Amino acid sequence: VNVDSSLTTVHATVLYFINTSYVLTPYLAAGLGLGKYSVDIGNASFSQTEVGFNLGAGVTYPLKRATYFRGDFRYFKHIDDVPSVWRFTGGVTVRIGS
């Protein structure tokens, strides 16, 4: 069977950084957004767009002045048919401003 599926999410997220005396800075994350799930099976297709939320946590580690490594783990949940997913991400963040 020829099956093609895709999941796309767009979320706005707020990060709350927890002050500690350590070099690693932990944070909590929460956000709202939209998820679109589509499936094509032969000549039949299904597509659904739904409101959802995400919750998670992560850490930042300073690399250079105003540059940080950031890694986090988040859970994305949508209302009905859009699949729920866990996501781990890592990357470099650059702080702009003070």
SVG drawing of the C-alpha trace seen along z (x, -y; Angstrom):
<svg xmlns="http://www.w3.org/2000/svg" viewBox="-11 -45 44 47">
<polyline fill="none" stroke="black" stroke-width="0.4" points="0.0,0.0 1.3,-3.4 0.9,-5.6 2.3,-9.1 1.8,-11.0 3.0,-14.3 2.8,-16.2 3.5,-19.9 3.3,-22.0 3.7,-25.7 3.8,-26.8 4.6,-29.9 6.4,-29.0 7.3,-30.8 10.5,-29.8 10.9,-30.3 14.6,-30.3 15.4,-29.0 18.2,-30.9 20.8,-28.6 24.5,-28.9 25.5,-26.3 26.8,-26.9 23.9,-24.9 20.6,-27.0 17.4,-24.9 14.2,-26.2 10.5,-25.2 8.6,-25.6 4.9,-25.9 3.2,-27.0 0.1,-27.0 -0.1,-26.4 -1.5,-24.5 -0.8,-21.1 -1.7,-19.8 -1.8,-16.1 -2.3,-14.7 -2.4,-11.1 -2.6,-10.0 -3.5,-6.3 -3.7,-5.6 -6.6,-7.8 -8.0,-8.6 -6.7,-11.4 -7.3,-12.8 -6.2,-16.2 -6.9,-17.8 -5.7,-21.0 -6.1,-21.4 -5.2,-23.6 -2.7,-22.2 -0.2,-22.8 3.4,-21.8 5.0,-21.3 8.7,-20.6 11.9,-21.5 15.5,-22.0 18.9,-23.5 21.2,-26.1 25.0,-26.1 27.2,-29.2 29.6,-28.7 30.9,-32.3 29.7,-35.7 25.9,-35.8 26.0,-32.3 24.6,-29.2 24.0,-25.6 20.3,-24.8 18.7,-21.4 15.2,-20.5 12.6,-17.8 8.9,-18.6 5.5,-16.9 3.2,-18.2 -0.6,-17.4 -3.4,-18.3 -7.2,-18.0 -8.3,-14.9 -6.8,-13.4 -3.3,-15.1 -0.8,-12.6 0.8,-13.5 4.6,-13.5 7.7,-13.8 10.5,-15.8 14.1,-16.3 16.0,-19.3 19.4,-20.7 21.0,-23.8 22.9,-27.0 21.0,-30.1 22.3,-33.7 21.1,-36.3 20.2,-39.7 19.9,-42.6 20.6,-42.7"/>
</svg>
